[in-house]
Amino acid sequence: MKSIFRIVSLLEGISYLLLLFIATPIKAFQGDETYVKMLGMPHGILFILYVILAFMLKKEMKWDHKNFGIILLCSLLPFGTFYMDKKYLR
């Protein structure tokens, strides 16, 4: 389960960065919503999987409320999932 969570968190982090730093500026400056539409749904699915898997791993990894909150917060911050992987999963 931990390895699946690591893969999902990596993909979620990459999709978030692509959406935030590539797709959104293209939409804002060129008015082209294609990339936002293309990346939005996969990112949303990966985000939901990230949260579900985090809840499933909470007991197995013995995360207290503070660490679990940080892990959930990392999914909202750019580069947060990469930090979370390094600090809490390796």
TAWO-V888227 format. One record per residue. N is the residue number from 1. RES is the residue in one letter. NEAR is the number of other ideal C-beta (glycine too) atoms within 8 Angstrom. Layout:
n & res & near
N & RES & NEAR
N & RES & NEAR
//
This chain:
n & res & near
1 & M & 8
2 & K & 9
3 & S & 6
4 & I & 8
5 & F & 13
6 & R & 10
7 & I & 8
8 & V & 12
9 & S & 14
10 & L & 11
11 & L & 9
12 & E & 15
13 & G & 12
14 & I & 8
15 & S & 12
16 & Y & 12
17 & L & 11
18 & L & 11
19 & L & 13
20 & L & 9
21 & F & 8
22 & I & 10
23 & A & 13
24 & T & 10
25 & P & 8
26 & I & 12
27 & K & 12
28 & A & 6
29 & F & 6
30 & Q & 6
31 & G & 5
32 & D & 7
33 & E & 7
34 & T & 7
35 & Y & 11
36 & V & 12
37 & K & 8
38 & M & 7
39 & L & 12
40 & G & 10
41 & M & 7
42 & P & 8
43 & H & 13
44 & G & 8
45 & I & 8
46 & L & 12
47 & F & 11
48 & I & 8
49 & L & 10
50 & Y & 14
51 & V & 10
52 & I & 8
53 & L & 12
54 & A & 13
55 & F & 7
56 & M & 8
57 & L & 12
58 & K & 9
59 & K & 5
60 & E & 8
61 & M & 8
62 & K & 5
63 & W & 9
64 & D & 6
65 & H & 5
66 & K & 6
67 & N & 9
68 & F & 11
69 & G & 8
70 & I & 10
71 & I & 12
72 & L & 10
73 & L & 9
74 & C & 11
75 & S & 15
76 & L & 6
77 & L & 8
78 & P & 7
79 & F & 8
80 & G & 12
81 & T & 14
82 & F & 9
83 & Y & 10
84 & M & 14
85 & D & 12
86 & K & 8
87 & K & 7
88 & Y & 10
89 & L & 10
90 & R & 4
//
